[in-house]
Amino acid sequence: MEKYEQIAFQIITNVGMAKSTYMQAIQEAKSNNFNDSYDLVEEGNKYLTEGHKVHKDLIQSESAGEEIKLNLLLVHAEDQLISTEIIKEM
């Protein structure tokens, strides 16, 4: 597996877990389980932070002059990152 495919999968994995926990948090809040909802948001934040760290490292590599191969998988990872941010705000 290429370096950038691994990076993309790291982002997708972390933000996917964040998205899932945020969606669970929404369901818990709808059921008036606010303590559980809060805990799930906090858990999701940890996953999202990890996804952002991987993304930040990629940006720093490019800023340092490394040529980043843009591929569909990396575009998908960025899309998942953005959509997870939106779900977090919900």
C-alpha positions as CSV (number, residue, x, y, z in Angstrom):
1,M,0.0,0.0,0.0
2,E,1.3,3.4,-0.9
3,K,2.1,6.0,1.8
4,Y,-0.7,8.3,0.8
5,E,-3.2,5.5,0.7
6,Q,-2.3,4.6,4.3
7,I,-2.6,8.3,5.3
8,A,-6.1,8.4,3.7
9,F,-7.2,5.3,5.5
10,Q,-6.0,6.7,8.8
11,I,-8.1,9.8,8.2
12,I,-11.1,7.8,7.0
13,T,-10.9,5.4,10.0
14,N,-10.7,8.1,12.6
15,V,-13.3,10.4,11.2
16,G,-15.6,7.4,10.5
17,M,-15.4,6.5,14.2
18,A,-16.1,10.1,15.1
19,K,-19.0,10.3,12.8
20,S,-20.5,7.1,14.2
21,T,-20.2,8.3,17.8
22,Y,-21.7,11.7,16.9
23,M,-24.7,10.0,15.3
24,Q,-25.1,7.9,18.4
25,A,-24.9,11.1,20.5
26,I,-27.7,12.6,18.5
27,Q,-29.9,9.5,19.0
28,E,-29.2,9.5,22.8
29,A,-30.1,13.2,23.0
30,K,-33.3,12.6,21.2
31,S,-34.1,10.0,23.9
32,N,-33.2,12.5,26.6
33,N,-30.1,10.6,27.6
34,F,-28.0,13.7,27.8
35,N,-25.2,12.3,29.9
36,D,-24.6,9.5,27.5
37,S,-24.9,11.9,24.6
38,Y,-22.2,14.2,26.1
39,D,-19.9,11.2,26.7
40,L,-20.3,10.1,23.0
41,V,-19.5,13.6,21.8
42,E,-16.4,13.6,23.9
43,E,-15.4,10.2,22.5
44,G,-16.1,11.4,19.0
45,N,-13.9,14.5,19.6
46,K,-11.0,12.3,20.4
47,Y,-11.3,10.4,17.1
48,L,-11.8,13.6,15.1
49,T,-8.8,15.2,16.7
50,E,-6.7,12.2,15.7
51,G,-8.0,12.5,12.1
52,H,-7.1,16.1,12.1
53,K,-3.6,15.3,13.3
54,V,-3.0,13.0,10.4
55,H,-4.4,15.6,8.0
56,K,-2.2,18.3,9.6
57,D,0.9,16.2,9.1
58,L,0.0,15.7,5.5
59,I,-0.4,19.5,5.0
60,Q,2.9,20.1,6.8
61,S,4.7,17.6,4.5
62,E,3.4,19.4,1.5
63,S,4.4,22.8,2.9
64,A,7.9,21.4,3.5
65,G,8.1,20.7,-0.2
66,E,7.0,17.1,-0.4
67,E,5.0,16.4,-3.5
68,I,1.6,14.9,-2.5
69,K,0.0,12.5,-5.0
70,L,-3.6,13.5,-5.2
71,N,-5.9,10.5,-5.7
72,L,-9.6,9.8,-5.2
73,L,-9.0,8.0,-1.9
74,L,-7.4,11.2,-0.5
75,V,-10.2,13.3,-1.8
76,H,-12.7,11.0,-0.1
77,A,-10.8,11.2,3.2
78,E,-11.0,15.0,3.1
79,D,-14.7,14.8,2.2
80,Q,-15.3,12.6,5.2
81,L,-13.4,14.9,7.4
82,I,-15.5,17.9,6.4
83,S,-18.8,16.0,6.6
84,T,-17.9,14.8,10.1
85,E,-17.3,18.4,11.2
86,I,-20.8,19.2,10.0
87,I,-22.3,16.3,11.9
88,K,-20.4,17.3,15.0
89,E,-22.0,20.7,14.8
90,M,-25.5,19.1,14.7
